[in-house]
Amino acid sequence: MSTRLESQEQLAADISVTGVGMTRFSNEDERSLLELLTVAADRALKDAAASSESIDSLHVGNAAAEAFNGQSGLSNALASQMGITDADTKRIENTSASGASAFLDAVDAIRAGSSETALIVGGEKMSAADTATSTEIISRITHDTEYAQGVTLPSFAGLAADRYLRTYDADREDLAQVNVKNHANAAQNPYAQFNKQVTVNDVLESPAVASPLRLYDCCPTSDGAAAAVITANGGSVQIAACESAVGTHAVADRSDPLMIESVRQAGKSAYTIADVMPSDLDVACIHDAFSILEWLEVEELGLAEYGEAWRLTVDGTTARNGEFPINPGGGLKARGHPLGATGISQIVELVWQLRGDAPNNRAVDGAELGLAINVAGFGNSSVCTILRGDFT
């Protein structure tokens, strides 16, 4: 183990999530971004039985408030709204991994001893912008060369899906099962954007986006916020690890378009810090902005051999009542994907699962160890978090 990882492991001891909260994700929430953030933060503080006066640092995850909402100074505005004073405040931007990056920033603040109790809030109000503006914002996540050529994130996902289905034994109906599973999970989640179940035929007959992917293979435009309170004083859900890694930005420069090195490296570091193996995990929240990403990330995290993740979907292993549930809250695909909120909403879901109090009695039986992976762009960077429930 490197000196850095040894230091991280020692400083991470006893950092816990003591409270979580979120708004329902939607594509037409009438509340402002600041109002959404405030609601999620209030719910997390209430869940933690904490007050705004107890917060030493505020970490706000947001990808594009200026572009979507014409708003800057988001962390200061939220601190004022919440009555938080004498605290360090900052906004963290890392495209679609902004939420988990803000969470990591808070963990690092506690590791460094500069904060004892941190509030992390992530959110986005994407519906405030028109379709052309939203498309331009998302398109800018790609490498400059790719953007100039008109290549988009859905294009990359479509190419990856086509390559995967041509390389391995999975077929198009198998890939559709990812969406069927995640919509079924979201149907039981009152915070999810989509509470409608879908069939394989629904997926295959939805409008084409980037062949072979169709509309139901892609996450929606979403509004919403999620929040968590973490502390160095211990709690029922321990942060066993929270690590990030950067990958090759330009997809064309990668040695294999089906491999996402940032996911692999962030997962490897997190396993080392937490001193666990992939087989030790009980539940996972995977960044399925596109259906194919669930399989690719599962394989990069060592949860399946390369070319084998599809089998876990088809045989029911990853269903909510399966041996290893993945995205029990619906994932990005069906819970929704407000860019800055997503990574924190994954933490919220894991905390609910590990405490056994997921809304609508949908907790996974006996879950004690959970993983979340939040990805920027198409693997530009990733943040991997492992949480451990305290059942001693």
Residue pairs with C-beta under 8 A, 6 or more apart in sequence:
1 9
1 272
5 269
5 272
5 273
8 111
8 243
8 273
9 272
9 273
9 275
11 110
11 111
11 112
12 107
12 111
12 239
12 240
12 241
12 242
12 273
14 232
14 233
14 234
14 238
15 107
15 110
15 111
15 230
15 231
15 232
15 238
15 239
16 230
16 231
16 233
16 234
16 235
16 236
16 237
16 238
16 239
16 390
17 228
17 229
17 230
17 235
17 237
17 239
17 347
17 351
17 387
18 47
18 48
18 49
18 50
18 229
18 230
18 231
18 235
18 236
18 237
19 44
19 45
19 46
19 47
19 48
19 49
19 50
19 228
19 229
20 43
20 44
20 47
20 226
20 227
20 228
20 229
20 347
20 348
20 351
20 352
21 39
21 40
21 41
21 42
21 43
21 44
21 45
21 46
21 47
21 226
21 227
21 228
21 348
22 40
22 43
22 191
22 224
22 225
22 226
22 227
22 341
22 344
22 345
22 348
23 29
23 31
23 36
23 39
23 40
23 123
23 191
23 224
23 225
23 226
24 190
24 191
24 192
24 193
24 224
25 191
25 192
25 193
25 222
25 223
25 224
25 335
25 336
25 337
25 338
25 341
25 345
26 127
26 193
26 222
26 223
26 224
26 336
27 126
27 127
27 193
27 220
27 221
27 222
27 223
27 336
28 127
28 223
29 36
29 125
29 127
29 223
29 224
31 39
32 69
32 125
33 62
33 65
33 68
33 69
33 71
33 74
33 123
33 124
33 125
33 128
33 225
34 71
34 74
34 77
34 78
34 81
36 123
36 125
36 223
36 224
36 225
37 60
37 74
37 78
37 81
37 121
37 123
37 225
37 227
38 78
38 81
38 82
39 225
40 121
40 123
40 225
40 226
40 227
40 341
41 78
41 82
41 119
41 121
41 225
41 227
42 82
43 227
44 119
44 121
44 227
44 228
44 229
45 51
45 52
45 119
45 229
47 229
48 229
48 231
50 117
50 229
52 82
52 83
52 84
53 83
53 84
53 85
54 117
55 82
55 84
55 87
55 117
55 118
55 119
55 229
56 87
56 88
56 109
56 114
56 115
56 116
56 117
56 118
57 87
57 88
57 89
57 90
57 106
57 109
57 114
57 115
57 117
57 118
57 119
58 75
58 78
58 79
58 82
58 84
58 87
58 88
58 89
58 90
58 118
58 119
58 121
59 75
59 90
59 92
59 102
59 103
59 105
59 106
59 109
59 118
59 119
59 120
59 121
60 74
60 75
60 78
60 89
60 90
60 91
60 92
60 102
60 120
60 121
60 122
60 340
61 91
61 92
61 93
61 94
61 98
61 99
61 100
61 101
61 102
61 103
61 120
61 121
61 122
61 123
61 340
61 341
61 343
61 344
62 74
62 91
62 92
62 93
62 98
62 122
62 123
62 124
62 339
62 340
63 93
63 94
63 95
63 96
63 98
63 124
63 339
63 340
64 93
64 124
64 137
64 339
65 71
65 72
65 74
65 124
66 72
67 129
67 133
67 137
68 124
68 125
68 126
68 128
68 129
68 133
68 134
68 137
69 125
69 128
69 129
71 77
74 91
75 89
75 90
75 91
76 89
78 84
78 89
78 121
79 85
79 87
79 89
82 119
84 119
88 109
88 114
88 115
90 105
91 102
92 98
92 101
92 102
92 105
93 101
94 101
94 376
94 381
94 383
95 141
95 339
95 376
95 377
95 380
96 141
96 287
96 289
96 337
96 339
96 342
96 374
96 375
96 376
96 377
97 343
97 374
97 375
97 376
97 381
97 382
97 383
98 122
98 339
98 340
98 343
98 376
99 122
99 226
99 339
99 340
99 341
99 342
99 343
99 344
99 345
99 346
99 374
100 242
100 244
100 342
100 343
100 344
100 346
100 347
100 372
100 374
100 383
100 385
101 244
101 343
101 374
101 376
101 383
102 120
102 121
102 122
102 340
102 343
102 344
103 120
103 122
103 228
103 230
103 242
103 343
103 344
103 347
103 383
103 385
104 242
104 243
104 244
104 383
104 385
105 120
106 115
106 118
106 119
106 120
106 230
107 118
107 230
107 239
107 242
109 115
109 118
110 116
110 118
110 230
110 231
110 232
116 231
116 232
116 233
117 229
117 230
117 231
117 232
117 233
118 229
118 230
118 231
119 227
119 228
119 229
120 227
120 228
120 229
120 230
120 344
121 225
121 226
121 227
121 344
122 225
122 226
122 227
122 338
122 340
122 341
122 342
122 343
122 344
122 345
123 224
123 225
123 226
123 338
123 340
123 341
124 222
124 223
124 224
124 225
124 338
124 339
124 340
124 341
125 223
125 338
126 134
126 221
126 222
126 223
126 338
126 339
127 221
127 222
127 223
128 223
129 137
134 221
138 152
138 153
139 147
139 152
139 153
140 147
141 153
141 376
141 377
141 378
141 380
142 151
142 152
142 153
142 156
142 377
142 378
143 249
143 250
143 251
145 250
145 252
146 250
146 251
146 252
152 210
153 289
153 290
153 377
153 378
154 209
154 210
154 213
154 218
154 290
155 210
156 251
156 257
156 378
157 210
157 213
157 217
157 218
157 289
157 290
157 292
157 293
157 378
158 209
158 210
158 211
158 212
158 213
159 210
159 257
160 257
160 258
160 292
160 293
160 296
161 175
161 212
161 213
161 217
161 290
161 291
161 292
162 211
162 212
163 257
163 258
164 170
164 258
164 292
164 295
164 296
164 307
165 171
165 172
165 175
165 212
167 258
167 307
168 307
168 308
168 310
169 307
169 310
170 295
170 310
170 314
172 204
172 212
173 200
173 204
174 310
174 313
174 314
175 212
175 217
175 291
175 292
175 295
175 310
176 200
176 203
176 204
176 216
176 217
176 291
177 200
177 313
177 314
178 217
178 288
178 291
178 294
178 295
178 313
178 333
179 198
179 203
179 216
179 217
179 291
179 333
179 334
180 197
180 198
180 199
180 200
180 203
181 313
181 318
181 319
181 326
181 327
182 288
182 294
182 327
182 330
182 331
182 333
182 334
183 194
183 196
183 197
183 198
183 330
183 333
183 334
184 197
184 319
184 320
185 320
185 327
185 328
185 329
185 330
185 331
185 334
185 362
186 192
186 193
186 194
186 195
186 329
186 330
186 331
186 334
186 335
187 194
187 195
187 196
187 197
187 330
188 320
188 360
188 362
189 195
189 329
189 330
189 335
189 359
189 360
189 362
190 359
190 360
191 329
191 335
191 345
191 359
192 329
192 330
192 334
192 335
192 336
193 220
193 222
193 224
193 334
193 335
193 336
194 220
194 330
194 334
194 335
194 336
198 216
202 216
203 214
203 216
203 217
204 214
205 214
206 214
206 215
206 216
207 214
207 215
208 214
208 215
209 215
209 217
209 218
213 290
213 291
213 292
216 333
217 290
217 291
217 292
217 333
218 289
218 290
218 291
218 333
219 288
219 289
219 290
219 332
219 333
219 336
219 337
220 336
220 337
221 337
222 336
222 337
222 338
222 341
223 338
224 336
224 338
224 341
224 345
225 338
225 340
225 341
226 341
226 342
226 344
226 345
226 347
226 348
227 344
227 348
228 344
228 347
228 348
228 351
230 239
235 390
236 354
236 355
236 389
236 390
237 350
237 351
237 354
237 355
237 387
237 388
237 389
237 390
238 387
238 388
238 389
238 390
239 385
239 386
239 387
240 270
240 273
240 274
240 276
240 369
240 386
240 387
240 388
241 269
241 270
241 271
241 272
241 273
241 274
241 384
241 385
241 386
242 270
242 383
242 384
242 385
242 386
243 266
243 269
243 270
243 273
243 383
243 384
243 385
244 266
244 381
244 382
244 383
244 384
245 261
245 262
245 263
245 264
245 265
245 266
245 269
245 381
245 382
245 384
246 262
246 380
246 381
247 254
247 260
247 261
247 262
247 263
247 265
247 379
247 380
247 381
247 382
248 254
248 261
248 379
249 377
249 380
251 257
251 378
251 379
254 261
258 296
258 306
259 296
259 300
260 296
260 297
260 300
260 375
260 378
260 379
260 382
261 300
261 379
262 375
262 376
262 379
262 380
262 381
262 382
263 296
263 297
263 300
263 301
263 373
263 375
263 379
263 382
263 384
264 300
264 301
265 382
266 373
266 382
266 383
266 384
267 278
267 300
267 301
267 302
267 371
267 373
267 382
267 384
269 384
270 371
270 384
270 385
270 386
271 277
271 278
271 302
271 386
273 386
274 386
274 388
276 369
276 386
277 302
278 301
278 302
278 303
280 369
281 303
281 324
281 369
281 370
281 371
281 386
282 324
282 325
282 364
282 366
282 367
282 368
282 369
282 370
283 324
283 325
283 326
283 328
283 350
283 353
283 354
283 364
283 367
283 369
283 370
283 371
284 298
284 301
284 303
284 324
284 325
284 326
284 327
284 370
284 371
284 372
284 373
285 326
285 327
285 328
285 329
285 331
285 346
285 349
285 350
285 370
285 371
285 372
285 373
286 293
286 294
286 297
286 298
286 326
286 327
286 331
286 373
287 293
287 297
287 332
287 342
287 346
287 373
287 374
287 375
287 382
288 294
288 297
288 327
288 331
288 332
288 333
289 332
289 333
289 337
289 375
291 333
293 375
294 309
294 313
294 326
294 327
294 331
295 304
295 309
295 310
295 313
296 309
297 373
297 375
298 304
298 309
298 312
298 318
298 326
299 305
299 306
299 307
299 308
299 309
301 371
301 373
301 384
303 309
303 312
303 324
304 311
304 312
311 317
312 318
312 324
312 326
316 322
317 323
317 324
318 324
318 325
318 326
318 327
319 325
320 328
320 362
320 364
325 364
325 367
327 333
327 335
328 349
328 353
328 358
328 362
328 364
329 335
329 345
329 349
329 358
330 336
332 342
335 345
335 349
342 374
343 372
343 374
343 383
346 372
346 373
346 374
346 385
347 372
347 385
347 387
349 358
349 372
350 370
350 371
350 372
350 385
350 387
351 387
352 358
352 359
352 363
353 363
353 364
353 367
353 370
354 367
354 368
354 369
354 370
354 387
354 388
354 389
355 363
355 389
356 363
356 367
357 363
358 364
367 389
368 388
368 389
368 391
369 386
369 387
369 388
369 389
370 386
370 387
370 389
371 384
371 385
371 386
371 387
372 384
372 385
372 387
373 382
373 383
373 384
373 385
374 382
374 383
374 385
375 381
375 382
376 382
